[in-house]
Amino acid sequence: MAKMYLRSLSLAALMTGRVIAAEMVDVPNASFEEPRAPRVPPFARPAFSGFDDDDWLQTPLPPWWTFGQLAWNQSAGVFFNVPDPELHITNADGEQVVFMFATPDLGIFQDLAATYEVGRSYSLTVALRGGSGGMPLGSPIELSLYYRDDDGYIVPIAATEFLNDYTGSPTLLLDASVELTTVQPADAWADRPIGIMILATVGLDEPQLQGGTWGIDNVRLEARGGLVNPGDLDGDSDVDLVDYLSLSLCLTGPAEAISCGNDRADMDGDGGVDLKDVALFVGRFTGSPL
């Protein structure tokens, strides 16, 4: 995965054709206001490990972990954004922010109710702050979008690693983003639930990059573009035999470019219209409304 500094921004994927408007996807507890951290010292609460009913979960205890002064379930949680002007994060969303140690394999993740919609691209943005607690410059953190396969395993499909280069104000968060390009009907993640993960990617063999804590807040997921109804080639809001006639007129075979003037017939996005597109079309057939 590409490494980027926190001030770097990714370009959004471009969309063509008849599209629906960009919209924000609901991320439960996106600003980490629950569970409530104490409003008195130590102002922090471990919040992600062992709470199966929470929206956010902590990555499982790795086999290499040995319990010392800090237990695994104490290595990430929420803290109250205290009003002290020397400590208060001025652009935090709400009253609480996540703390997460720069520890190998440590992360938080969430499976959303929303799914990866065919024809749409996605942008995940998170407000971050490195450098706390003596975090070394260059310590990495990764934002990713994933889906779960048929066996329930997490499969990342878009990820970008960011490096701590924080030498500015300790009271300011910086936005970092990762982009997922247009979902195609043939993609394994099409129509599957969206997963988001924030993971410390420092290696076990990189002790010089371990230590310190990340501040994490204000998770935002935007869905952009998207066909109104994949397979609806004539734009009448259904997928019926009229659309199939249009598809059949566009059939070229896998090695030839589309020549019928309707790019939406290429449902798998491989540049041609063939039997694979027919199979995808059949899976989205609705028939005409009565």
C-alpha positions in Angstrom: 0.0 0.0 0.0 1.2 3.5 -0.7 2.5 5.5 2.2 1.4 9.1 2.5 1.9 12.0 5.0 -1.1 13.3 6.8 -1.3 16.5 4.8 -1.6 14.5 1.5 -5.0 14.2 -0.2 -6.2 11.6 -2.6 -8.1 12.4 -5.8 -11.7 11.2 -6.1 -12.7 8.8 -8.8 -14.5 10.3 -11.8 -17.9 9.0 -12.9 -19.7 9.1 -16.2 -23.3 8.4 -17.2 -26.6 9.0 -15.5 -25.7 9.2 -11.8 -27.2 9.8 -8.4 -26.0 12.6 -6.1 -23.1 12.1 -3.6 -24.2 11.4 -0.1 -22.8 10.7 3.3 -23.1 7.1 4.5 -24.2 6.6 8.1 -21.3 5.6 10.4 -22.7 4.9 13.9 -20.8 6.6 16.7 -18.7 8.4 14.1 -17.4 11.0 16.6 -16.9 8.5 19.4 -19.2 10.1 21.9 -20.1 6.6 23.4 -19.2 5.1 25.8 -18.8 8.1 28.0 -15.3 8.8 29.3 -14.9 10.2 32.9 -15.0 14.0 33.2 -12.5 13.8 36.0 -8.9 12.5 36.0 -7.8 10.3 34.2 -10.4 11.5 31.6 -10.0 8.3 29.6 -11.7 4.9 29.3 -10.8 1.7 27.4 -13.8 1.3 25.2 -13.3 -1.2 22.3 -12.1 -4.6 23.5 -14.6 -7.1 24.9 -17.8 -5.1 24.2 -19.4 -7.1 21.4 -22.5 -4.9 21.3 -20.5 -1.8 20.5 -20.4 -0.3 17.0 -16.6 -0.1 17.1 -14.5 -3.1 17.9 -10.8 -3.5 18.7 -8.7 -5.9 16.8 -8.2 -9.2 18.5 -5.4 -9.9 21.0 -2.4 -11.0 18.9 -0.5 -14.2 19.9 2.7 -12.3 20.4 1.3 -10.0 23.1 2.7 -10.5 26.6 0.9 -8.7 29.4 3.0 -6.1 31.1 2.0 -2.9 32.7 -0.7 -2.3 30.0 -3.3 -4.9 29.0 -4.4 -5.2 25.4 -7.9 -3.9 26.2 -6.4 -0.8 27.7 -4.4 0.2 24.6 -7.3 1.9 22.9 -10.3 3.9 24.1 -11.9 7.3 24.4 -10.9 10.4 26.3 -12.7 13.6 27.3 -11.5 16.6 25.3 -10.6 18.7 28.4 -11.2 22.4 28.3 -7.6 23.2 29.3 -6.3 25.5 26.5 -3.0 23.8 26.4 -4.6 20.3 25.8 -8.0 21.0 24.2 -8.3 19.9 20.6 -9.9 22.8 18.9 -11.4 21.1 15.9 -12.7 17.9 17.6 -16.2 16.8 16.7 -18.1 16.5 20.0 -16.6 16.1 23.4 -14.6 12.9 23.0 -11.7 11.6 20.9 -10.2 8.2 20.5 -6.7 7.4 21.9 -4.9 4.4 20.2 -1.3 3.4 21.0 1.2 3.0 18.2 1.4 -0.8 18.8 1.7 -3.5 16.1 -1.7 -5.1 15.1 -3.7 -2.6 17.1 -6.7 -1.1 15.4 -10.5 -0.4 15.6 -13.0 -1.4 13.0 -16.7 -1.5 12.2 -19.1 -3.3 9.9 -21.7 -1.0 8.5 -25.3 -1.6 7.6 -24.7 0.1 4.2 -23.4 -1.9 1.3 -21.0 -1.3 -1.6 -23.3 -0.2 -4.4 -22.5 -0.9 -7.9 -21.5 2.2 -9.8 -20.5 4.2 -6.8 -17.1 5.2 -5.5 -16.3 5.8 -1.8 -14.2 8.2 0.2 -13.3 7.4 3.9 -12.0 10.5 5.8 -10.8 10.4 9.4 -9.4 13.3 11.6 -6.0 12.2 13.1 -3.3 13.5 15.4 0.0 11.8 15.9 2.9 12.8 18.1 1.3 12.4 21.5 3.1 10.6 24.3 6.5 10.9 22.5 5.3 9.2 19.3 8.3 8.9 16.9 8.2 10.7 13.5 7.4 8.2 10.8 5.2 6.0 12.9 2.5 4.6 10.5 -1.3 4.3 10.7 -3.5 2.9 7.9 -7.1 3.7 6.9 -8.9 1.0 4.9 -12.2 -0.1 3.5 -12.9 -3.9 3.5 -15.6 -6.5 3.0 -16.1 -9.9 4.6 -15.8 -13.0 2.4 -18.2 -16.0 2.6 -16.3 -17.3 5.6 -16.5 -14.0 7.4 -12.9 -13.0 7.0 -12.0 -9.4 6.6 -10.6 -8.6 3.1 -9.2 -5.1 2.6 -10.0 -3.6 -0.8 -8.6 0.0 -0.5 -6.0 1.2 2.0 -3.6 4.0 2.4 -0.9 4.3 5.1 -0.1 7.7 6.6 3.1 8.6 8.5 3.3 10.7 11.6 5.0 13.9 10.7 3.4 15.9 13.4 5.5 18.9 14.5 2.7 21.5 14.7 0.1 22.3 17.3 -0.9 19.4 19.6 -4.4 20.8 19.7 -5.2 20.3 16.0 -6.4 17.2 14.1 -5.6 16.7 10.4 -7.9 15.0 7.9 -6.6 11.8 6.1 -8.5 10.0 3.4 -8.6 6.7 1.4 -10.5 6.3 -1.8 -12.3 3.3 -3.3 -12.8 3.6 -7.1 -16.1 2.7 -8.8 -17.6 -0.6 -7.7 -18.2 -2.9 -10.6 -20.9 -5.6 -10.8 -18.2 -8.3 -11.0 -16.4 -7.1 -7.9 -16.4 -9.6 -5.0 -17.5 -6.8 -2.6 -20.4 -5.5 -4.7 -23.6 -5.4 -2.6 -21.7 -6.6 0.5 -21.7 -4.6 3.8 -19.0 -1.9 4.0 -16.3 -2.3 6.5 -14.0 0.4 7.8 -10.7 0.0 9.8 -8.1 2.2 11.4 -5.0 0.2 12.1 -1.5 1.0 13.5 0.8 -0.7 11.0 4.1 -0.3 12.8 6.0 -3.7 12.6 7.2 -5.9 15.5 10.7 -5.4 14.0 10.4 -1.6 14.2 10.8 -0.7 17.9 12.1 2.7 16.9 8.6 3.6 15.5 6.6 2.2 18.4 5.3 4.2 21.3 3.0 7.2 21.8 -0.7 7.5 20.9 -2.8 8.6 18.0 -5.8 10.8 18.5 -8.7 9.8 16.2 -12.1 11.5 15.6 -14.8 12.4 13.2 -15.1 9.4 10.8 -16.8 10.3 7.5 -17.8 8.1 4.6 -19.0 9.6 1.4 -20.6 7.6 -1.5 -20.2 9.4 -4.9 -21.9 9.0 -8.2 -23.5 5.7 -9.1 -25.9 4.5 -11.7 -29.5 4.9 -10.7 -30.2 1.2 -11.4 -27.4 -1.0 -12.9 -28.9 -2.9 -15.8 -31.6 -0.2 -16.5 -30.2 0.6 -20.0 -33.2 2.7 -21.1 -33.5 4.8 -17.9 -37.1 3.8 -17.0 -36.3 2.6 -13.4 -36.7 -1.1 -14.1 -34.6 -3.9 -15.6 -36.8 -5.6 -18.1 -36.9 -7.2 -21.6 -36.6 -3.8 -23.3 -33.2 -3.4 -21.5 -32.3 -6.9 -22.5 -32.9 -6.0 -26.2 -30.6 -3.0 -25.8 -28.0 -5.3 -24.2 -28.2 -7.8 -27.0 -27.7 -5.1 -29.6 -24.5 -4.2 -27.8 -23.0 -7.7 -27.7 -19.5 -7.6 -29.2 -17.7 -10.4 -27.4 -14.8 -10.0 -24.9 -12.2 -8.7 -27.3 -14.1 -5.9 -29.0 -14.9 -2.4 -27.8 -18.5 -1.2 -27.4 -19.9 0.2 -30.6 -23.6 0.6 -29.8 -23.3 3.9 -27.9 -24.5 2.7 -24.5 -21.6 2.3 -22.1 -24.0 1.0 -19.4 -24.2 -2.3 -21.3 -20.7 -3.0 -20.2 -21.8 -4.1 -16.7 -18.5 -5.6 -15.6 -16.4 -2.6 -16.8 -14.0 -4.6 -18.9 -14.5 -2.5 -22.1 -16.6 -5.1 -24.0 -20.1 -6.6 -23.8 -20.2 -10.3 -23.6 -21.8 -13.3 -21.8 -20.4 -12.1 -18.5 -22.4 -8.9 -18.8 -25.5 -11.0 -19.7 -25.1 -13.1 -16.6 -24.8 -9.9 -14.5 -27.8 -8.5 -16.2 -29.9 -11.6 -15.4 -29.0 -11.3 -11.8 -30.5 -7.7 -11.7 -33.6 -8.5 -13.8 -36.8 -7.1 -12.3 -39.3 -7.1 -15.1 -41.7 -4.3 -15.9 -43.9 -3.0 -13.1 -47.6 -3.9 -13.4 
